Amino acid sequence: MNIQIFGVKKCFDTQKAERYFKERRIKYQFIDLNQKALSKRELESVRAAVGLKNLIDEKSKEYVKLNIAQIRSDQMKEELLLNNPKLYKTPLVRNGKLATVGYVPEVWGAWE
């Protein structure tokens, strides 16, 4: 298993995800979205697993600020995600080609 957790330290669900893997002694890599955004390939991989709509946090201040509700093009939304990591719902947990958005231990348990 090669677990990556993309999130922000202040996010409660990200903290719960880290705790989930720590308690089970599963090694993971934490990537702070405030410091390093997903690469284009990482975004493509996660998008293929969960869908673009599920990646965007419609409750975020950035969503409102950038007026994303008016954007129809998926390609434009992807560009905005690549340049504005605060738009992601967190945590994004990736295991190879598999990925989840949010806190979903029932899916992670199947990965073990």
N, C-alpha and C positions, 0 to 999 in steps of 0.2 A: 504494500500500500504506500502510495506517495501522496499524502494529504497536504493540501495548501489551503490556508484560511486567509481570505482577503477580507479585511474589515478595518474598523477604527477602534482604538483602545477604549474610547468612551461609550461605545455601543454595548448595551446590556446583552443583546443576543450574541454578539461576537464573543464577549466574555464567557457566556454560557457554552458556546461551541468549543472554545479553548479548554474549558473545564471538562467537558465531555471527553475529549481526546486525552487529556492529562490523566483523568481518573482511570482510563482503560490502558494507560501506558502505551498509547499509539503515538508514534512520532509524527509531528506535523511541522510545517513551515508557516509562520505568520507573516503576512505582508500587510503593512499599514498603508491603507489607501491615501492617507494624508501625505505620505512621503513618497510612495511609488505607485503609479497607476498600472492597470493591466496593460499588457502589450496587445497589439492588434491580434496576434495569434491566440493569446490567452482569451481575449474577448470572444473571438470566433468559436473557440472550443466551448466556452461556458454558454454562449448564446445557442449553440447547437444542442446542448443538453437541456437547457431550461427555457429558451425562447427569449427574444429581446424584450418583450413587454414585461416579463417577470423581473428583469434586471433593473428597471428604472423605478426609483422611489418617487412616486407621485406626491408624496407628502413632504418632500424636501424643499427647503427654501430655494435651492438652485433650480428645481423644476419650475417653480413659479417665476423666478427671476428670468430664466431663459425662455419662458413661454413655450415650453415643449409640447403642451397640449395642442398647439396649432400646427406643429410640424407633422407632416404626413409621411415623409421619406424615411424609411428605415436606415438608409445609408447616412443620412444627416444625423439621426439619433445616435448611431454608432460613433460618429465623429465627436458628437457632444459628450458621449460617455468616455471616450478615450481622453478627452481634454478636461473633463470635469468629474473627477472621481467621487465627488460628494453626491452625484446623482444615483449611485448604486444603492440598491437595497443590500443590507449587510446582515450577517456575513455571507460571503460567497465561499462555499467549501467545494474544493475540487479534488477529485481522485482520478487522475488520468483523464479519460474522456467523459467520466461521470461528474456531475456537479449538482449542487443544490443552492437555493437562495433562502436565507433565514435559518432559523433553528429547527432542524428536522432530524432528531436522533433516530427516528424509526427507519429512515433511509440509510443513515450512517451505519446502523447496526447490521444491515444487510451487506455492507462493504467489508465487514471484518472476516 
